[in-house]
Amino acid sequence: MNAETEAAIRRGLTEQLAQRRDLLASDAKPIGWKAGLGAPAAMEQHGLDGPVPGYLTDRYLLAAGESVSLDRGVRLHAEPEMAVRARATITDALSDEEIAAAVGATAPAIEVIDPDFDAPLSEALAGDIFHRAVVLGEFTETMSAAHVAGWRADVIVDGRPVHTGVNPADLSGAPVFVLRHLARALSLVDMAIEPGDVVILGSMAPPVAIANVKMFEVRSTTAGAVLQVGGSGPDGR
């Protein structure tokens, strides 16, 4: 990453975190972080060597099966993701083995985004990387680093399987790689992934436009996350 890209990340995150502080001041509760712009094409476009962070709060958290309104944005897409919950602070100074050991639990997740692929890096970051909503499945305690690396899920759209056995490494990067890059970027603004934080690790497959979708599901061997489309949900951005 060159100095210009690092400066853009710092500017974007500074504005993003100011918006986060405003949300928390209005009684939103922090959940954790999200990975964005981690697909190869997005990284090449923005001169990145890994994904960059956005934030998650309960203001945009949907219960499993809860509906999301199509008026939340103009280009709404659903992304199938893996969520992890940290049991220890994660920083870029940790080894790969230590980062994996800091993951305490895993779950399937869905993020709803309203992407503007032409947005400059700092602008995308300032807008929380297109975030509109998140669904988190039930968490399963992590027994080993192998569990984190080998976690897989199926993606089902309106009852039809569209991807089988996907993992963050298939598109956004292996879990440890993603967590390291998020921790590195957060350190630029004196933030970190702390114990209890939930992190969604970026899309495991190409995002799906949901304008004509009724139900979007991500199912691991132990849990599922379900998004219904067309109802009402938390206020849009």
Secondary structure, 3 states (H helix, E strand, C coil): CCHHHHHHHHHHHHHHHHHHHHHHHCCCCEEEEEEECCCHHHHHHHCCCCCEEEEEEHHHEECCCCEECHHHCCCCEEEEEEEEEECCCECCCCCHHHHHHCEEEEEEEEEEECCCCCCCHHHHHHCHHHEEEEEECCCEECCCHHHHHHCCEEEEECCEEEEEEECHHHCCCCHHHHHHHHHHHHHCCCCCECCCCEEECCCCCCCEECCCCCEEEEECCCCEEEEEECCCCCCCC
